[in-house]
Amino acid sequence: MADKKIRVLIAKPGLDGHDRGAKIIARALRDAGMEVIYTGLRQTPEMIASAAVQEDVDVIGLSILSGAHNTLCPRLMDLLREKHMDDVTVLIGGIIPEADIPALKKGGIAEVFLPGTPTQAIVDFIRQRTSTAPKGAPSLRPGPA
């Protein structure tokens, strides 16, 4: 991927109106040389999936503070599968109870970043994930049970 920039879509699903964290992550990813598309506030899973297809992204980063992650994330993952976007890595950041993380990962979320995570850890995770999962390699499907 040295000759192709990693394309990342940053989205704020749901009714949460706070996007400072999303903007900080977007800036950190841009500073790390990634191409970042920020969709703005109050996005539906349908809007996010559509933007991911249109922008041909490698990674989707969701910032969720509203507590609606157990509804929004499964819906987005279903839409991405329907659109044959199985090669997209999906990350979540925000206020996510630790007890909810295993189910989110089982549903296809690659990683959950909680408040206080250094931005470099997110950059490193994306670089590692996209370098080992070339386009066409499934990354949405949970591993064997």
BELUR-V271629 format. One record per helix or strand. SS is the DSSP state (h for helix, s for strand). FROM is the first residue (numbers start at 1). TO is the last residue. If there is no record, write none. Layout:
BEGIN
ss=SS from=FROM to=TO
ss=SS from=FROM to=TO
END
This chain:
BEGIN
ss=s from=7 to=11
ss=s from=13 to=13
ss=h from=20 to=31
ss=s from=35 to=38
ss=s from=43 to=43
ss=h from=45 to=55
ss=s from=59 to=64
ss=h from=69 to=82
ss=s from=89 to=94
ss=h from=98 to=106
ss=s from=111 to=114
ss=h from=119 to=132
END
